[in-house]
Amino acid sequence: MARYVVDVMPKREILDPQGKAVLGALPRLGFDGVTDVRQGKRFEIEVDGEADDVRLAEVRRMAETLLANPVIEDFTVSAQGASVEPVDTTARGSEARG
């Protein structure tokens, strides 16, 4: 079984109200020196078979079509615990679309 992780974050130019709320709360809780917070989401996906380039491409397509909104979000895809070197790469949402 292969495991992939998709991390999705708002693009830098997109307002992140959840991140701003966390940033505002941290000093009130005694955490000083934090200058920015961005909040995203993480998906852990397990698929049958071994990690390879074909499955990596399939998970990237999942991210592009369902897990992330490429207009306002970037994403990275990585294989976890894979023994195949080329699989442990990242793809930005905007680059993966061509």
C-alpha positions, 0 to 999 in steps of 0.5 A, a space after each residue: 500500500 502506498 501513502 501520499 500526503 497532499 498539503 493545500 495552502 491558500 496562495 500568498 495573494 489570497 486573504 487568509 481570515 483563519 490564519 489572521 484569527 490565529 495570529 491575533 489570538 497567539 499574543 493573547 495566549 502568551 506567544 510573542 514574536 509570531 509575524 504571520 500564520 497561514 492555515 491550510 489543510 492536509 490529506 493523507 491518501 492510501 492507494 493499493 500497490 507500491 508508490 510509483 510515478 503513475 500513482 503520484 500523477 493520479 494523486 496530483 490529479 485528485 488534488 487538482 480536481 477535488 482537494 484544492 481549488 487551483 484558482 486560490 490554493 497551491 498544493 504539494 504532493 509527496 509520497 510517505 515511506 516510499 523506496 522509489 526516489 522520483 516519487 518523493 517530489 512536490 508539485 505546486 498546484 499552479 505548476 501541475 496544471 501546465 
